[in-house]
Each structure stands twice: as structure tokens, then as C-alpha cells.
Amino acid sequence: MSYQYNYADQYIPELETYQLLTFLGCCFQYPWSESSKKFQKTTEAIFEMELDVTIRIPTLEQRQEDYTRLFVSCIPHILAPPYEAFYVGSNQEVLSSLQRWYTRIGYINGCERADHIVAELQFLALLSQDGQQKMAYAFIEEHLYQWVIPFTEKIICNATTKYFSLMGKLAAHLIERIRRDELL
């Protein structure tokens, strides 16, 4: 029997749900600087492991341009708004509900609106790290699952790089795996 070595063996031998969600949250933040080689290899390995695809990470400039087009500004509107309130309910209802969730475990969202994909992924990562599976499932049902599919579809349809298109697929894939009780 032969053994084929791949990136996943070297960079992510056994990623926990917390690590996958933290990684995904990082990928939905604005790319300020060039990724380290380790981050790039980890990204490639996660795409290979979770989606069975191979990817070459685009340059910093390409990622910044696509990120801005998708999530920040594109005339006449944002192509893939990264905010839950855009997809469900009123802004105030969504933000109030999220604040109640975040207060339960003392989560303080430092850099984004409470309904931003990064904030919700980080919160879910904390729940999984703390072993609060029941609460994590309830949070997914009440929040992430309500909007992650239309959000990721907008990313997939509008991304100019394969990187962000696959990031959308990865987000939908991981949330669905958690929902099916495969990851927590």
C-alpha cells in the first residue's frame, strides 16, 4: 500500500471545528498584508481536504480588489453584503438578537458589526471551543443558516478570483456540516 503525502498532513493534521471556523473568519476579513507561506499552504490544504479542489492563492492585490468588489463597494450596490440584516429581518431585530447571544458568553466583537460574517463565525468558533454544542446548533439555526446560503451564492456568482468563490463554497459547506452534526 502506498501513501501519498499532501499538504493537509503537514499543515493541518487534525483541525478542530474551532480552528476551521477561526480560519474561515480570518479569510472573510480584508486582506491587509501578504499571507505567510504557512497560511497559504494551510488554505490550500483546507480547500483540498474540505472541497477536494486545488487552488493557488491569488496575489495580495488580487485578493484586495476582489474583496472590495464583493464586500465593500461596487457601484451601484455591494455585490455580496457580509451582514445578516441584509438577508433577513430588520436591522434592529437582528442586531438585538445577536447582542443577546453574544452577552450569554461574554463575547465582545471588536472590529465588525455584530451581524458581520466574521463576528458570527468567531462567536460560533468560541461556542465550539467551549464545548457548547447545543448553543452552537441553536445559534446556527437562528442566525447563520438563515443567511449563509444566499450570502455565499452571491460570492460564488460575483467573485473574480477562484479564491473567494471557493471561500463562499467552504463557508456554506462547513456550516452545513456543523448543522448535520459532523463537526461539533
HELIX and SHEET records of a PDB file:
HELIX    1   1 TYR A    7  TYR A   11  1                                   5    
HELIX    2   2 THR A   17  CYS A   27  1                                  11    
HELIX    3   3 LYS A   37  ILE A   46  1                                  10    
HELIX    4   4 PHE A   47  LEU A   51  3                                   5    
HELIX    5   5 LEU A   60  TYR A   67  1                                   8    
HELIX    6   6 THR A   68  VAL A   72  3                                   5    
HELIX    7   7 GLU A   84  TYR A   87  1                                   4    
HELIX    8   8 ASN A   91  ILE A  105  1                                  15    
HELIX    9   9 ILE A  117  GLN A  129  1                                  13    
HELIX   10  10 GLN A  133  PHE A  139  1                                   7    
HELIX   11  11 ILE A  140  LEU A  144  3                                   5    
HELIX   12  12 TYR A  145  ASN A  158  1                                  14    
HELIX   13  13 LYS A  162  ARG A  179  1                                  18    
END                                                                             
